[in-house]
Amino acid sequence: MTRRYLAAFAAGLALTVSACGGGGAGTGSDGAGSGGAADGDITVGVAMPTQTSERWIADGNNVKAGLEAAGYKVDLQYANDDIPTQSQQIDQMITKGDDLLIVAAIDGTALTSQLSAAKAAGIEVISYDRLIRGSADVDFYVSFDNYNVGVQQGTSVLQGLGLLNPDGSPGTATGPFNVELFAGSLDDNNAQFFWNGAMDTMKPFIDSGKVVVKSGQTSIDQAAILRWQQETAQRRMEDLLTSAYNDGSKVDGVLSPYDGISRGIITALQNAGYGGGGQAMPIISGQDAEIASVKLINDGVQYATVFKDTRKLAEQAVTASSAILEGNEPEANDTETYDNGVKVVPSYLLESEIVTKDNIKSALIDTDYYTQAEVDAGQAS
Ligand code: BGC
């Protein structure tokens, strides 16, 4: 019997006991095999990548709260963006006997041995937001439509430049506009999806000469920022300014895949005089609607972000967890897109939304993601 069926069996037993009015259901702590177990005896290990980005803190908190509300115990760990730390944390979750794992990988290719150990112990694995690659032992994937996130990033740059109208029709601007390109961390499967979506969207404009990548750095390898780090992005933007814009030409737009990267880019640009003295800030995209960046958007410094409602992602992770722990198949809405190199992983994908200054209120405040005061302060309370 796999661990998930043991868990389901235990939960079923607990239900039977409570239905019969017998004492002890829900209070037992003596393990699945004793007949006194309830949901409260089932532990879900949740491995998150880092606390340096607020989205992952929110993800961890939301997943934990949702699982606890469903009656599970939660073993939540953050790994400081350090691969050995994350591997070790997952090893420990398996040794401790956690009943299910939810993993947002740092390096999506580095967890094969942990996942086969989980499989051997009968523990199922949900890949959270970032697909774990190269393993047959990933049971389910919850994420967003990551290709479409990239389309939205590219679209927001084109809209900000006036090459596209908000409704997607061609804009009146003709360019040529100098646009530089940034990508995420290459060990994160999502980085390629974001890049492909953005580049497919921007390519016709590059081909027609309306968008010019003046540095000539148009491959994902050149554009990638290891571990999505703000400081690395700032340095690369500084290097681009020195190498490609020392002739008096100006940057008009920057494709950025993540708000932290956008903030690094903005710092480099501001240090070079953009955003002051009559020199406009370029149009800059982003992702995650991090509060510091939402303020920058509200203040007209960053043009857009892509909002992914992590509350909904956490909810899906909890729904899939409950299904697995009750011995059922979680409901997928995509069984084709996410091939991890060994298998196509059944997925539940959510939609995302472009946020500019114009819809901060409807997208983020009216939905209680942030308050107006938080947006004004650039800090979540
Ligand atoms: C996530 C993004 C996030 C990035 C950096 C990606 O895997 O999908 O939402 O911006 O990691 O943390």
Residues whose N, C-alpha, C, O or C-beta is under 5 A from the ligand:
A	BS01	BGC	S53 D129 R130 D188 N190 W228 P257 Y258 Q287 D288
